[in-house]
Amino acid sequence: MGGSVQRRLQVQDTQSPTAAAGRFAGKVALVTAAGGGIGGASALRFAREGARAVVAMDVSPAVERMAGLIESAGSMAICIKLDCSDERAVVSAFSDVLSRLGSIDVLVNGVGGGGGGRNTEFFESMPDTWRRIVDVTLLSTMLCTRQVVEGMRQRRYGKIVNIASSIALVPTIKMVEYASAKAGVLGFTRSLAMELAPFGVNVNAVSPGPIKTAATDALPPDVLARSVNAVPMGRIGVPEEIASAVAFLASDEASYVTGQNLAVNGGRALN
Ligand SMILES: NC(=O)c1ccc[n+]([C@@H]2O[C@H](COP(=O)([O-])OP(=O)(O)OC[C@H]3O[C@@H](n4cnc5c(N)ncnc54)[C@H](O)[C@@H]3O)[C@@H](O)[C@H]2O)c1
């Protein structure tokens, strides 16, 4: 076999899933909403791709089951049950993590929602609901991010990935507060990216379309059907398809990508 052919094969091999297994070697990744579908798949992806430690945060005790999964995938696991919209709890949890692990290289803000199955039009909605949705979706993202930005600036390294939603891009009835809060997440992503770009810190968003998780399982069937029918690919996505996008943006492969929103939605925003 000629040298040039061998060289070409080696190049191809670096792009295979096995060769990609070490993208997060030595890194600490912290994922919120890690007890759920998208956050859980993202946390496991970091572990499978060599992260030194994966911190899983969630308000549900379900987050504890992540410890065994993360450890079996080869990373140290720290699982913390907390409400990511509670400032005091967030400050204390991040401070504990930082004193145990030294630094956080990757933050994925997965927490969002807070609608609790609400499915009404805006004229029927109440300010308490808006506050809850904005707190859980936007404030939680800002609070968690605030805990890591100083360290990332100092170390001139960091990756922040915010989970937004296709609903921030494609107007949808009965989702006004959620759309507003997720649009806020996109604005936060873009503006923070500008502030942190000079420090080599990347801030990006992923906007999922309908993805099969407990959140979509809880939707009224007609609402879910309307959402899936609007997807040009004609199917619901799976959490691993979001985790792939999250992992890319959190990796050094996306080192020149910042302030962007990667829509992973089967083509939803195209129509
Ligand atoms: N599934 C979808 O179709 C879809 C589409 C677009 C965007 N999203 C976004 O993806 C993210 C993850 O959602 P999912 O579909 O995996 O849902 P999920 O219900 O599977 O997981 C959400 C997790 O977040 C946790 N959580 C909720 N409020 C919290 C809080 N205040 N503090 C800490 N943890 C909290 C829940 O306990 C749950 O484990 C959310 O931001 C959601 O808005 C989901």
The ligand as a Gaussian input file, in Angstrom:
#p B3LYP/6-31G(d) Opt

LIG

0 1
 N      -37.856000      17.675000      24.694000
 C      -38.069000      18.637000      23.811000
 O      -38.827000      18.455000      22.847000
 C      -37.392000      19.955000      23.937000
 C      -37.475000      20.849000      22.861000
 C      -36.862000      22.082000      22.961000
 C      -36.165000      22.414000      24.102000
 N      -36.105000      21.536000      25.142000
 C      -35.355000      21.955000      26.310000
 O      -34.449000      20.941000      26.659000
 C      -34.141000      21.042000      28.052000
 C      -34.236000      19.665000      28.691000
 O      -35.560000      19.191000      28.563000
 P      -35.910000      17.644000      28.365000
 O      -36.752000      17.537000      27.151000
 O      -34.692000      16.806000      28.486000
 O      -36.904000      17.409000      29.570000
 P      -36.893000      16.353000      30.768000
 O      -38.200000      16.552000      31.442000
 O      -36.531000      14.997000      30.298000
 O      -35.707000      16.878000      31.684000
 C      -35.748000      18.119000      32.306000
 C      -35.039000      17.979000      33.635000
 O      -34.897000      19.279000      34.196000
 C      -35.084000      19.160000      35.576000
 N      -35.441000      20.474000      36.121000
 C      -36.564000      21.177000      35.887000
 N      -36.547000      22.328000      36.580000
 C      -35.363000      22.349000      37.235000
 C      -34.761000      23.270000      38.117000
 N      -35.376000      24.415000      38.457000
 N      -33.539000      22.995000      38.619000
 C      -32.913000      21.835000      38.291000
 N      -33.442000      20.915000      37.473000
 C      -34.657000      21.173000      36.944000
 C      -36.197000      18.139000      35.727000
 O      -36.214000      17.560000      37.015000
 C      -35.830000      17.136000      34.638000
 O      -35.019000      16.088000      35.135000
 C      -35.114000      22.078000      28.622000
 O      -34.451000      23.325000      28.718000
 C      -36.191000      22.160000      27.566000
 O      -36.836000      23.407000      27.575000
 C      -36.693000      20.315000      25.086000

